[in-house]
Amino acid sequence: MTTLTIRLPEDMAARLEDLARTKGTSMDALIEDMSRQALLAWDAESRFRARAGRADLEAARSVLDRLDRADGSGGGA
């Protein structure tokens, strides 16, 4: 494991300590969990952007048009 030192405003650090205490966990575990969540969100966004970059826009529009016709709305945005 790596040791990481970060600088936070005192009020933010105090609020994080309160949050950790409320959750019944340590600051280390809280920061690790928050970091894991941030990385999962970043990974999901990266995968989405990569897939979007390979997307067939005409096929996507065709699907949306068929859905519009199927629900009777008949038009896009």
PDB file with SEQRES, HELIX, SHEET and CRYST1 records, atoms N, CA, C and O in Angstrom:
SEQRES   1 A   77  MET THR THR LEU THR ILE ARG LEU PRO GLU ASP MET ALA          
SEQRES   2 A   77  ALA ARG LEU GLU ASP LEU ALA ARG THR LYS GLY THR SER          
SEQRES   3 A   77  MET ASP ALA LEU ILE GLU ASP MET SER ARG GLN ALA LEU          
SEQRES   4 A   77  LEU ALA TRP ASP ALA GLU SER ARG PHE ARG ALA ARG ALA          
SEQRES   5 A   77  GLY ARG ALA ASP LEU GLU ALA ALA ARG SER VAL LEU ASP          
SEQRES   6 A   77  ARG LEU ASP ARG ALA ASP GLY SER GLY GLY GLY ALA              
HELIX    1 AA1 GLU A   10  LYS A   23  1                                  14    
HELIX    2 AA2 MET A   27  GLY A   53  1                                  27    
HELIX    3 AA3 LEU A   57  ASP A   71  1                                  15    
CRYST1    1.000    1.000    1.000  90.00  90.00  90.00 P 1           1          
ATOM      1  N   MET A   1       0.830  -1.167   0.000  1.00  0.00           N  
ATOM      2  CA  MET A   1       0.000   0.000   0.000  1.00  0.00           C  
ATOM      3  C   MET A   1       0.885   1.245   0.000  1.00  0.00           C  
ATOM      4  O   MET A   1       2.007   1.222   0.506  1.00  0.00           O  
ATOM      5  N   THR A   2       0.371   2.319  -0.567  1.00  0.00           N  
ATOM      6  CA  THR A   2       1.101   3.569  -0.657  1.00  0.00           C  
ATOM      7  C   THR A   2       0.572   4.550   0.372  1.00  0.00           C  
ATOM      8  O   THR A   2      -0.630   4.602   0.630  1.00  0.00           O  
ATOM      9  N   THR A   3       1.459   5.318   0.950  1.00  0.00           N  
ATOM     10  CA  THR A   3       1.063   6.397   1.838  1.00  0.00           C  
ATOM     11  C   THR A   3       0.966   7.667   1.025  1.00  0.00           C  
ATOM     12  O   THR A   3       1.869   7.992   0.253  1.00  0.00           O  
ATOM     13  N   LEU A   4      -0.137   8.391   1.198  1.00  0.00           N  
ATOM     14  CA  LEU A   4      -0.393   9.612   0.450  1.00  0.00           C  
ATOM     15  C   LEU A   4      -0.749  10.711   1.427  1.00  0.00           C  
ATOM     16  O   LEU A   4      -1.630  10.539   2.269  1.00  0.00           O  
ATOM     17  N   THR A   5      -0.082  11.818   1.321  1.00  0.00           N  
ATOM     18  CA  THR A   5      -0.392  12.966   2.160  1.00  0.00           C  
ATOM     19  C   THR A   5      -1.135  13.987   1.316  1.00  0.00           C  
ATOM     20  O   THR A   5      -0.666  14.383   0.249  1.00  0.00           O  
ATOM     21  N   ILE A   6      -2.303  14.414   1.800  1.00  0.00           N  
ATOM     22  CA  ILE A   6      -3.049  15.439   1.083  1.00  0.00           C  
ATOM     23  C   ILE A   6      -3.307  16.616   2.010  1.00  0.00           C  
ATOM     24  O   ILE A   6      -3.378  16.463   3.229  1.00  0.00           O  
ATOM     25  N   ARG A   7      -3.445  17.769   1.423  1.00  0.00           N  
ATOM     26  CA  ARG A   7      -3.753  18.976   2.192  1.00  0.00           C  
ATOM     27  C   ARG A   7      -5.199  19.358   1.918  1.00  0.00           C  
ATOM     28  O   ARG A   7      -5.616  19.498   0.769  1.00  0.00           O  
ATOM     29  N   LEU A   8      -5.953  19.522   2.998  1.00  0.00           N  
ATOM     30  CA  LEU A   8      -7.352  19.914   2.907  1.00  0.00           C  
ATOM     31  C   LEU A   8      -7.598  21.097   3.816  1.00  0.00           C  
ATOM     32  O   LEU A   8      -6.920  21.251   4.832  1.00  0.00           O  
ATOM     33  N   PRO A   9      -8.551  21.929   3.467  1.00  0.00           N  
ATOM     34  CA  PRO A   9      -8.949  22.976   4.413  1.00  0.00           C  
ATOM     35  C   PRO A   9      -9.402  22.312   5.718  1.00  0.00           C  
ATOM     36  O   PRO A   9      -9.985  21.228   5.700  1.00  0.00           O  
ATOM     37  N   GLU A  10      -9.132  22.968   6.838  1.00  0.00           N  
ATOM     38  CA  GLU A  10      -9.443  22.370   8.142  1.00  0.00           C  
ATOM     39  C   GLU A  10     -10.914  22.014   8.291  1.00  0.00           C  
ATOM     40  O   GLU A  10     -11.245  20.970   8.852  1.00  0.00           O  
ATOM     41  N   ASP A  11     -11.807  22.881   7.788  1.00  0.00           N  
ATOM     42  CA  ASP A  11     -13.230  22.592   7.933  1.00  0.00           C  
ATOM     43  C   ASP A  11     -13.633  21.356   7.134  1.00  0.00           C  
ATOM     44  O   ASP A  11     -14.487  20.586   7.573  1.00  0.00           O  
ATOM     45  N   MET A  12     -13.031  21.163   5.973  1.00  0.00           N  
ATOM     46  CA  MET A  12     -13.338  19.982   5.172  1.00  0.00           C  
ATOM     47  C   MET A  12     -12.813  18.724   5.858  1.00  0.00           C  
ATOM     48  O   MET A  12     -13.500  17.703   5.901  1.00  0.00           O  
ATOM     49  N   ALA A  13     -11.612  18.796   6.385  1.00  0.00           N  
ATOM     50  CA  ALA A  13     -11.039  17.641   7.082  1.00  0.00           C  
ATOM     51  C   ALA A  13     -11.896  17.273   8.292  1.00  0.00           C  
ATOM     52  O   ALA A  13     -12.121  16.093   8.563  1.00  0.00           O  
ATOM     53  N   ALA A  14     -12.373  18.285   9.016  1.00  0.00           N  
ATOM     54  CA  ALA A  14     -13.209  18.027  10.185  1.00  0.00           C  
ATOM     55  C   ALA A  14     -14.527  17.371   9.771  1.00  0.00           C  
ATOM     56  O   ALA A  14     -14.997  16.450  10.438  1.00  0.00           O  
ATOM     57  N   ARG A  15     -15.118  17.836   8.687  1.00  0.00           N  
ATOM     58  CA  ARG A  15     -16.371  17.245   8.207  1.00  0.00           C  
ATOM     59  C   ARG A  15     -16.160  15.801   7.756  1.00  0.00           C  
ATOM     60  O   ARG A  15     -17.005  14.941   8.004  1.00  0.00           O  
ATOM     61  N   LEU A  16     -15.031  15.536   7.093  1.00  0.00           N  
ATOM     62  CA  LEU A  16     -14.728  14.158   6.683  1.00  0.00           C  
ATOM     63  C   LEU A  16     -14.522  13.259   7.896  1.00  0.00           C  
ATOM     64  O   LEU A  16     -14.956  12.108   7.897  1.00  0.00           O  
ATOM     65  N   GLU A  17     -13.864  13.777   8.924  1.00  0.00           N  
ATOM     66  CA  GLU A  17     -13.688  13.000  10.156  1.00  0.00           C  
ATOM     67  C   GLU A  17     -15.037  12.690  10.787  1.00  0.00           C  
ATOM     68  O   GLU A  17     -15.261  11.579  11.267  1.00  0.00           O  
ATOM     69  N   ASP A  18     -15.947  13.684  10.789  1.00  0.00           N  
ATOM     70  CA  ASP A  18     -17.302  13.457  11.315  1.00  0.00           C  
ATOM     71  C   ASP A  18     -18.031  12.394  10.493  1.00  0.00           C  
ATOM     72  O   ASP A  18     -18.707  11.525  11.045  1.00  0.00           O  
ATOM     73  N   LEU A  19     -17.889  12.470   9.175  1.00  0.00           N  
ATOM     74  CA  LEU A  19     -18.532  11.494   8.300  1.00  0.00           C  
ATOM     75  C   LEU A  19     -18.004  10.089   8.580  1.00  0.00           C  
ATOM     76  O   LEU A  19     -18.779   9.140   8.693  1.00  0.00           O  
ATOM     77  N   ALA A  20     -16.698   9.964   8.691  1.00  0.00           N  
ATOM     78  CA  ALA A  20     -16.097   8.654   8.979  1.00  0.00           C  
ATOM     79  C   ALA A  20     -16.603   8.117  10.319  1.00  0.00           C  
ATOM     80  O   ALA A  20     -16.965   6.946  10.435  1.00  0.00           O  
ATOM     81  N   ARG A  21     -16.622   8.974  11.308  1.00  0.00           N  
ATOM     82  CA  ARG A  21     -17.080   8.563  12.633  1.00  0.00           C  
ATOM     83  C   ARG A  21     -18.554   8.122  12.570  1.00  0.00           C  
ATOM     84  O   ARG A  21     -18.925   7.113  13.169  1.00  0.00           O  
ATOM     85  N   THR A  22     -19.383   8.875  11.851  1.00  0.00           N  
ATOM     86  CA  THR A  22     -20.803   8.543  11.714  1.00  0.00           C  
ATOM     87  C   THR A  22     -20.988   7.193  11.025  1.00  0.00           C  
ATOM     88  O   THR A  22     -21.882   6.422  11.376  1.00  0.00           O  
ATOM     89  N   LYS A  23     -20.135   6.919  10.041  1.00  0.00           N  
ATOM     90  CA  LYS A  23     -20.221   5.647   9.316  1.00  0.00           C  
ATOM     91  C   LYS A  23     -19.553   4.509  10.083  1.00  0.00           C  
ATOM     92  O   LYS A  23     -19.646   3.349   9.681  1.00  0.00           O  
ATOM     93  N   GLY A  24     -18.886   4.834  11.178  1.00  0.00           N  
ATOM     94  CA  GLY A  24     -18.216   3.808  11.969  1.00  0.00           C  
ATOM     95  C   GLY A  24     -16.985   3.257  11.286  1.00  0.00           C  
ATOM     96  O   GLY A  24     -16.679   2.071  11.407  1.00  0.00           O  
ATOM     97  N   THR A  25     -16.272   4.119  10.561  1.00  0.00           N  
ATOM     98  CA  THR A  25     -15.092   3.689   9.827  1.00  0.00           C  
ATOM     99  C   THR A  25     -13.943   4.664  10.080  1.00  0.00           C  
ATOM    100  O   THR A  25     -14.126   5.705  10.711  1.00  0.00           O  
ATOM    101  N   SER A  26     -12.792   4.323   9.596  1.00  0.00           N  
ATOM    102  CA  SER A  26     -11.628   5.200   9.748  1.00  0.00           C  
ATOM    103  C   SER A  26     -11.563   6.187   8.585  1.00  0.00           C  
ATOM    104  O   SER A  26     -12.195   5.987   7.548  1.00  0.00           O  
ATOM    105  N   MET A  27     -10.799   7.240   8.772  1.00  0.00           N  
ATOM    106  CA  MET A  27     -10.579   8.196   7.679  1.00  0.00           C  
ATOM    107  C   MET A  27      -9.935   7.487   6.497  1.00  0.00           C  
ATOM    108  O   MET A  27     -10.305   7.734   5.349  1.00  0.00           O  
ATOM    109  N   ASP A  28      -8.976   6.610   6.764  1.00  0.00           N  
ATOM    110  CA  ASP A  28      -8.314   5.873   5.685  1.00  0.00           C  
ATOM    111  C   ASP A  28      -9.334   5.085   4.863  1.00  0.00           C  
ATOM    112  O   ASP A  28      -9.321   5.134   3.633  1.00  0.00           O  
ATOM    113  N   ALA A  29     -10.218   4.359   5.554  1.00  0.00           N  
ATOM    114  CA  ALA A  29     -11.217   3.552   4.859  1.00  0.00           C  
ATOM    115  C   ALA A  29     -12.203   4.436   4.111  1.00  0.00           C  
ATOM    116  O   ALA A  29     -12.623   4.098   3.004  1.00  0.00           O  
ATOM    117  N   LEU A  30     -12.576   5.563   4.702  1.00  0.00           N  
ATOM    118  CA  LEU A  30     -13.505   6.485   4.049  1.00  0.00           C  
ATOM    119  C   LEU A  30     -12.895   7.037   2.760  1.00  0.00           C  
ATOM    120  O   LEU A  30     -13.542   7.031   1.713  1.00  0.00           O  
ATOM    121  N   ILE A  31     -11.663   7.509   2.837  1.00  0.00           N  
ATOM    122  CA  ILE A  31     -10.997   8.076   1.661  1.00  0.00           C  
ATOM    123  C   ILE A  31     -10.777   6.992   0.606  1.00  0.00           C  
ATOM    124  O   ILE A  31     -10.924   7.253  -0.588  1.00  0.00           O  
ATOM    125  N   GLU A  32     -10.428   5.783   1.036  1.00  0.00           N  
ATOM    126  CA  GLU A  32     -10.250   4.682   0.087  1.00  0.00           C  
ATOM    127  C   GLU A  32     -11.560   4.381  -0.634  1.00  0.00           C  
ATOM    128  O   GLU A  32     -11.566   4.190  -1.850  1.00  0.00           O  
ATOM    129  N   ASP A  33     -12.676   4.336   0.109  1.00  0.00           N  
ATOM    130  CA  ASP A  33     -13.981   4.064  -0.487  1.00  0.00           C  
ATOM    131  C   ASP A  33     -14.382   5.180  -1.454  1.00  0.00           C  
ATOM    132  O   ASP A  33     -14.870   4.901  -2.550  1.00  0.00           O  
ATOM    133  N   MET A  34     -14.183   6.429  -1.062  1.00  0.00           N  
ATOM    134  CA  MET A  34     -14.529   7.554  -1.928  1.00  0.00           C  
ATOM    135  C   MET A  34     -13.661   7.543  -3.195  1.00  0.00           C  
ATOM    136  O   MET A  34     -14.143   7.852  -4.285  1.00  0.00           O  
ATOM    137  N   SER A  35     -12.404   7.192  -3.046  1.00  0.00           N  
ATOM    138  CA  SER A  35     -11.504   7.110  -4.200  1.00  0.00           C  
ATOM    139  C   SER A  35     -11.938   5.996  -5.138  1.00  0.00           C  
ATOM    140  O   SER A  35     -11.924   6.162  -6.357  1.00  0.00           O  
ATOM    141  N   ARG A  36     -12.325   4.860  -4.569  1.00  0.00           N  
ATOM    142  CA  ARG A  36     -12.801   3.729  -5.373  1.00  0.00           C  
ATOM    143  C   ARG A  36     -14.035   4.140  -6.173  1.00  0.00           C  
ATOM    144  O   ARG A  36     -14.137   3.825  -7.359  1.00  0.00           O  
ATOM    145  N   GLN A  37     -14.970   4.841  -5.532  1.00  0.00           N  
ATOM    146  CA  GLN A  37     -16.183   5.290  -6.215  1.00  0.00           C  
ATOM    147  C   GLN A  37     -15.847   6.260  -7.347  1.00  0.00           C  
ATOM    148  O   GLN A  37     -16.426   6.176  -8.430  1.00  0.00           O  
ATOM    149  N   ALA A  38     -14.916   7.175  -7.099  1.00  0.00           N  
ATOM    150  CA  ALA A  38     -14.518   8.140  -8.131  1.00  0.00           C  
ATOM    151  C   ALA A  38     -13.884   7.419  -9.315  1.00  0.00           C  
ATOM    152  O   ALA A  38     -14.150   7.762 -10.467  1.00  0.00           O  
ATOM    153  N   LEU A  39     -13.049   6.427  -9.037  1.00  0.00           N  
ATOM    154  CA  LEU A  39     -12.397   5.685 -10.117  1.00  0.00           C  
ATOM    155  C   LEU A  39     -13.392   4.834 -10.904  1.00  0.00           C  
ATOM    156  O   LEU A  39     -13.273   4.716 -12.123  1.00  0.00           O  
ATOM    157  N   LEU A  40     -14.365   4.244 -10.224  1.00  0.00           N  
ATOM    158  CA  LEU A  40     -15.401   3.477 -10.926  1.00  0.00           C  
ATOM    159  C   LEU A  40     -16.194   4.381 -11.860  1.00  0.00           C  
ATOM    160  O   LEU A  40     -16.491   3.999 -12.992  1.00  0.00           O  
ATOM    161  N   ALA A  41     -16.538   5.578 -11.391  1.00  0.00           N  
ATOM    162  CA  ALA A  41     -17.269   6.526 -12.237  1.00  0.00           C  
ATOM    163  C   ALA A  41     -16.418   6.953 -13.428  1.00  0.00           C  
ATOM    164  O   ALA A  41     -16.921   7.062 -14.546  1.00  0.00           O  
ATOM    165  N   TRP A  42     -15.142   7.191 -13.193  1.00  0.00           N  
ATOM    166  CA  TRP A  42     -14.239   7.590 -14.272  1.00  0.00           C  
ATOM    167  C   TRP A  42     -14.084   6.466 -15.296  1.00  0.00           C  
ATOM    168  O   TRP A  42     -14.092   6.710 -16.503  1.00  0.00           O  
ATOM    169  N   ASP A  43     -13.942   5.231 -14.803  1.00  0.00           N  
ATOM    170  CA  ASP A  43     -13.833   4.075 -15.704  1.00  0.00           C  
ATOM    171  C   ASP A  43     -15.096   3.936 -16.551  1.00  0.00           C  
ATOM    172  O   ASP A  43     -15.012   3.688 -17.754  1.00  0.00           O  
ATOM    173  N   ALA A  44     -16.267   4.094 -15.930  1.00  0.00           N  
ATOM    174  CA  ALA A  44     -17.521   3.974 -16.672  1.00  0.00           C  
ATOM    175  C   ALA A  44     -17.614   5.067 -17.735  1.00  0.00           C  
ATOM    176  O   ALA A  44     -18.017   4.799 -18.866  1.00  0.00           O  
ATOM    177  N   GLU A  45     -17.248   6.279 -17.381  1.00  0.00           N  
ATOM    178  CA  GLU A  45     -17.278   7.375 -18.353  1.00  0.00           C  
ATOM    179  C   GLU A  45     -16.297   7.117 -19.494  1.00  0.00           C  
ATOM    180  O   GLU A  45     -16.610   7.369 -20.658  1.00  0.00           O  
ATOM    181  N   SER A  46     -15.121   6.619 -19.158  1.00  0.00           N  
ATOM    182  CA  SER A  46     -14.117   6.328 -20.192  1.00  0.00           C  
ATOM    183  C   SER A  46     -14.613   5.259 -21.151  1.00  0.00           C  
ATOM    184  O   SER A  46     -14.440   5.378 -22.364  1.00  0.00           O  
ATOM    185  N   ARG A  47     -15.238   4.203 -20.603  1.00  0.00           N  
ATOM    186  CA  ARG A  47     -15.792   3.150 -21.465  1.00  0.00           C  
ATOM    187  C   ARG A  47     -16.909   3.706 -22.342  1.00  0.00           C  
ATOM    188  O   ARG A  47     -16.984   3.394 -23.530  1.00  0.00           O  
ATOM    189  N   PHE A  48     -17.777   4.529 -21.752  1.00  0.00           N  
ATOM    190  CA  PHE A  48     -18.868   5.121 -22.512  1.00  0.00           C  
ATOM    191  C   PHE A  48     -18.323   5.980 -23.656  1.00  0.00           C  
ATOM    192  O   PHE A  48     -18.788   5.874 -24.791  1.00  0.00           O  
ATOM    193  N   ARG A  49     -17.339   6.829 -23.358  1.00  0.00           N  
ATOM    194  CA  ARG A  49     -16.766   7.695 -24.392  1.00  0.00           C  
ATOM    195  C   ARG A  49     -16.089   6.871 -25.495  1.00  0.00           C  
ATOM    196  O   ARG A  49     -16.185   7.217 -26.672  1.00  0.00           O  
ATOM    197  N   ALA A  50     -15.418   5.804 -25.124  1.00  0.00           N  
ATOM    198  CA  ALA A  50     -14.773   4.955 -26.127  1.00  0.00           C  
ATOM    199  C   ALA A  50     -15.819   4.307 -27.030  1.00  0.00           C  
ATOM    200  O   ALA A  50     -15.652   4.270 -28.249  1.00  0.00           O  
ATOM    201  N   ARG A  51     -16.892   3.799 -26.437  1.00  0.00           N  
ATOM    202  CA  ARG A  51     -17.959   3.183 -27.237  1.00  0.00           C  
ATOM    203  C   ARG A  51     -18.667   4.221 -28.095  1.00  0.00           C  
ATOM    204  O   ARG A  51     -19.003   3.956 -29.250  1.00  0.00           O  
ATOM    205  N   ALA A  52     -18.893   5.402 -27.531  1.00  0.00           N  
ATOM    206  CA  ALA A  52     -19.561   6.462 -28.289  1.00  0.00           C  
ATOM    207  C   ALA A  52     -18.716   6.864 -29.488  1.00  0.00           C  
ATOM    208  O   ALA A  52     -19.253   7.207 -30.541  1.00  0.00           O  
ATOM    209  N   GLY A  53     -17.404   6.823 -29.335  1.00  0.00           N  
ATOM    210  CA  GLY A  53     -16.515   7.169 -30.436  1.00  0.00           C  
ATOM    211  C   GLY A  53     -16.567   6.172 -31.578  1.00  0.00           C  
ATOM    212  O   GLY A  53     -16.223   6.499 -32.714  1.00  0.00           O  
ATOM    213  N   ARG A  54     -17.001   4.951 -31.276  1.00  0.00           N  
ATOM    214  CA  ARG A  54     -17.107   3.906 -32.308  1.00  0.00           C  
ATOM    215  C   ARG A  54     -18.538   3.742 -32.807  1.00  0.00           C  
ATOM    216  O   ARG A  54     -18.818   2.862 -33.621  1.00  0.00           O  
ATOM    217  N   ALA A  55     -19.440   4.584 -32.323  1.00  0.00           N  
ATOM    218  CA  ALA A  55     -20.862   4.409 -32.608  1.00  0.00           C  
ATOM    219  C   ALA A  55     -21.192   4.671 -34.071  1.00  0.00           C  
ATOM    220  O   ALA A  55     -20.551   5.476 -34.746  1.00  0.00           O  
ATOM    221  N   ASP A  56     -22.204   3.970 -34.529  1.00  0.00           N  
ATOM    222  CA  ASP A  56     -22.774   4.180 -35.858  1.00  0.00           C  
ATOM    223  C   ASP A  56     -23.977   5.108 -35.667  1.00  0.00           C  
ATOM    224  O   ASP A  56     -25.054   4.661 -35.273  1.00  0.00           O  
ATOM    225  N   LEU A  57     -23.789   6.393 -35.947  1.00  0.00           N  
ATOM    226  CA  LEU A  57     -24.834   7.374 -35.688  1.00  0.00           C  
ATOM    227  C   LEU A  57     -26.088   7.134 -36.515  1.00  0.00           C  
ATOM    228  O   LEU A  57     -27.200   7.333 -36.024  1.00  0.00           O  
ATOM    229  N   GLU A  58     -25.925   6.715 -37.750  1.00  0.00           N  
ATOM    230  CA  GLU A  58     -27.097   6.436 -38.590  1.00  0.00           C  
ATOM    231  C   GLU A  58     -27.918   5.296 -38.013  1.00  0.00           C  
ATOM    232  O   GLU A  58     -29.147   5.368 -38.001  1.00  0.00           O  
ATOM    233  N   ALA A  59     -27.268   4.254 -37.538  1.00  0.00           N  
ATOM    234  CA  ALA A  59     -27.987   3.131 -36.929  1.00  0.00           C  
ATOM    235  C   ALA A  59     -28.707   3.590 -35.663  1.00  0.00           C  
ATOM    236  O   ALA A  59     -29.841   3.183 -35.412  1.00  0.00           O  
ATOM    237  N   ALA A  60     -28.056   4.432 -34.868  1.00  0.00           N  
ATOM    238  CA  ALA A  60     -28.673   4.937 -33.639  1.00  0.00           C  
ATOM    239  C   ALA A  60     -29.901   5.781 -33.973  1.00  0.00           C  
ATOM    240  O   ALA A  60     -30.939   5.649 -33.326  1.00  0.00           O  
ATOM    241  N   ARG A  61     -29.786   6.653 -34.988  1.00  0.00           N  
ATOM    242  CA  ARG A  61     -30.931   7.477 -35.388  1.00  0.00           C  
ATOM    243  C   ARG A  61     -32.081   6.603 -35.899  1.00  0.00           C  
ATOM    244  O   ARG A  61     -33.251   6.883 -35.638  1.00  0.00           O  
ATOM    245  N   SER A  62     -31.734   5.561 -36.618  1.00  0.00           N  
ATOM    246  CA  SER A  62     -32.752   4.646 -37.133  1.00  0.00           C  
ATOM    247  C   SER A  62     -33.518   3.985 -35.988  1.00  0.00           C  
ATOM    248  O   SER A  62     -34.744   3.876 -36.038  1.00  0.00           O  
ATOM    249  N   VAL A  63     -32.804   3.551 -34.972  1.00  0.00           N  
ATOM    250  CA  VAL A  63     -33.454   2.937 -33.804  1.00  0.00           C  
ATOM    251  C   VAL A  63     -34.370   3.949 -33.127  1.00  0.00           C  
ATOM    252  O   VAL A  63     -35.505   3.624 -32.778  1.00  0.00           O  
ATOM    253  N   LEU A  64     -33.880   5.182 -32.937  1.00  0.00           N  
ATOM    254  CA  LEU A  64     -34.704   6.210 -32.294  1.00  0.00           C  
ATOM    255  C   LEU A  64     -35.944   6.527 -33.128  1.00  0.00           C  
ATOM    256  O   LEU A  64     -37.030   6.711 -32.581  1.00  0.00           O  
ATOM    257  N   ASP A  65     -35.785   6.589 -34.436  1.00  0.00           N  
ATOM    258  CA  ASP A  65     -36.940   6.833 -35.309  1.00  0.00           C  
ATOM    259  C   ASP A  65     -37.974   5.716 -35.180  1.00  0.00           C  
ATOM    260  O   ASP A  65     -39.173   5.984 -35.103  1.00  0.00           O  
ATOM    261  N   ARG A  66     -37.511   4.460 -35.158  1.00  0.00           N  
ATOM    262  CA  ARG A  66     -38.433   3.333 -35.006  1.00  0.00           C  
ATOM    263  C   ARG A  66     -39.151   3.393 -33.664  1.00  0.00           C  
ATOM    264  O   ARG A  66     -40.343   3.095 -33.588  1.00  0.00           O  
ATOM    265  N   LEU A  67     -38.438   3.776 -32.604  1.00  0.00           N  
ATOM    266  CA  LEU A  67     -39.068   3.892 -31.287  1.00  0.00           C  
ATOM    267  C   LEU A  67     -40.102   5.009 -31.286  1.00  0.00           C  
ATOM    268  O   LEU A  67     -41.180   4.860 -30.711  1.00  0.00           O  
ATOM    269  N   ASP A  68     -39.776   6.129 -31.930  1.00  0.00           N  
ATOM    270  CA  ASP A  68     -40.747   7.229 -32.010  1.00  0.00           C  
ATOM    271  C   ASP A  68     -42.007   6.778 -32.736  1.00  0.00           C  
ATOM    272  O   ASP A  68     -43.117   7.064 -32.288  1.00  0.00           O  
ATOM    273  N   ARG A  69     -41.845   6.075 -33.851  1.00  0.00           N  
ATOM    274  CA  ARG A  69     -43.008   5.592 -34.599  1.00  0.00           C  
ATOM    275  C   ARG A  69     -43.805   4.582 -33.782  1.00  0.00           C  
ATOM    276  O   ARG A  69     -45.035   4.578 -33.827  1.00  0.00           O  
ATOM    277  N   ALA A  70     -43.123   3.741 -33.048  1.00  0.00           N  
ATOM    278  CA  ALA A  70     -43.792   2.692 -32.262  1.00  0.00           C  
ATOM    279  C   ALA A  70     -44.625   3.279 -31.126  1.00  0.00           C  
ATOM    280  O   ALA A  70     -45.688   2.749 -30.803  1.00  0.00           O  
ATOM    281  N   ASP A  71     -44.156   4.358 -30.522  1.00  0.00           N  
ATOM    282  CA  ASP A  71     -44.930   4.927 -29.401  1.00  0.00           C  
ATOM    283  C   ASP A  71     -45.879   6.025 -29.870  1.00  0.00           C  
ATOM    284  O   ASP A  71     -46.609   6.602 -29.063  1.00  0.00           O  
ATOM    285  N   GLY A  72     -45.874   6.319 -31.184  1.00  0.00           N  
ATOM    286  CA  GLY A  72     -46.826   7.259 -31.741  1.00  0.00           C  
ATOM    287  C   GLY A  72     -46.470   8.720 -31.606  1.00  0.00           C  
ATOM    288  O   GLY A  72     -47.265   9.585 -31.972  1.00  0.00           O  
ATOM    289  N   SER A  73     -45.278   9.016 -31.080  1.00  0.00           N  
ATOM    290  CA  SER A  73     -44.910  10.424 -30.927  1.00  0.00           C  
ATOM    291  C   SER A  73     -44.555  11.063 -32.261  1.00  0.00           C  
ATOM    292  O   SER A  73     -44.773  12.257 -32.467  1.00  0.00           O  
ATOM    293  N   GLY A  74     -44.007  10.260 -33.164  1.00  0.00           N  
ATOM    294  CA  GLY A  74     -43.769  10.717 -34.510  1.00  0.00           C  
ATOM    295  C   GLY A  74     -42.676  11.734 -34.713  1.00  0.00           C  
ATOM    296  O   GLY A  74     -42.490  12.191 -35.841  1.00  0.00           O  
ATOM    297  N   GLY A  75     -41.955  12.110 -33.706  1.00  0.00           N  
ATOM    298  CA  GLY A  75     -40.905  13.088 -33.927  1.00  0.00           C  
ATOM    299  C   GLY A  75     -39.858  13.062 -32.864  1.00  0.00           C  
ATOM    300  O   GLY A  75     -40.068  12.533 -31.772  1.00  0.00           O  
ATOM    301  N   GLY A  76     -38.737  13.633 -33.182  1.00  0.00           N  
ATOM    302  CA  GLY A  76     -37.621  13.712 -32.234  1.00  0.00           C  
ATOM    303  C   GLY A  76     -37.759  14.891 -31.327  1.00  0.00           C  
ATOM    304  O   GLY A  76     -38.866  15.330 -31.017  1.00  0.00           O  
ATOM    305  N   ALA A  77     -36.604  15.419 -30.890  1.00  0.00           N  
ATOM    306  CA  ALA A  77     -36.569  16.517 -29.931  1.00  0.00           C  
ATOM    307  C   ALA A  77     -37.022  17.753 -30.553  1.00  0.00           C  
ATOM    308  O   ALA A  77     -37.062  18.795 -29.899  1.00  0.00           O  
TER     309      ALA A  77                                                      
END                                                                             
